Amino acid sequence: MNLFEKIFNYQMITRLDNSGTFMITSQERSWLKTMLNHPSASNAFTPVTLEKLESVLVDENTFDLSDAFIEKARSKERLVYHPMLRALRRFITSQAAIQLTYRVKDDRTFTNEMAFPYKLEYSLVKKEWYLLWYHIRHRAMMSTKLEKIESIKELSISPERVAQIGLDIEKLLQKRQIHATIEVIKEYNRELSRILYAFSCFEKQVDYDETQEKYTIRLTFLNNEAEYVLSKLRFLGKRVRVTQGEHLKRRMLESAKKALARYGES
């Protein structure tokens, strides 16, 4: 491709972007049409958006992918997109309080609890959505599976109360935060991107010492996430070393001693 063709293509793409138009391939349209036929589509999109997408593809001569893949027998599928996600996301975005009715492990039901939702989390291991919320009456941090929630209803509270709840949540989260400093071993500086990817879901700060050619990563995470951080440290092995964080250092030492006891020379 010569220089003039590149300039022309760039101008065309820029004009399309400015007009709100985007280009997709026939394979992408086929994939989209297949996804819209999935039972979760009605929950993932609003009725207006779903109707608009279907109208765009109604006369499209796309490949039918519904019979292109054959899956082996597996366990019952859990819907990745939960029906309550859209409503909860709207409440979190607008900083609204809710009345929450939910069940716990022993099948007890708590009705119309005053809650302030602040975060949604998805567990890749359990393949389940969780709602993180603040119990207004007990002033406690809570976590509930979406499948355990029976009903939600918006609750009217004053802006001043919302601001106070926000401060309470921030204070409680700060108390649960743990800081750890991890040093990248110099021989593995070239693998920094891989190491940072392992900690991609945590808040972190990376510093570089030019004189010693040393990278230092300062992690911030909640106390209930310590075991997950440990699993990442074990995965990275000799590439990193914990320099600050007594709990992590102690647990890594315990793991090393157990490994040596099992595999070391007698």
PyMOL commands that set and color helices and strands:
alter all, ss='L'
color gray80, all
select helices_A, chain A and resi 3-18+26-36+41-44+47-57+85-93+146-148+159-176+186-198+223-239+246-263
alter helices_A, ss='H'
color red, helices_A
select strands_A, chain A and resi 97-103+109-123+128-135+140-145+149-155+177-184+203-209+214-222+240-244
alter strands_A, ss='S'
color yellow, strands_A
deselect
rebuild
show_as cartoon
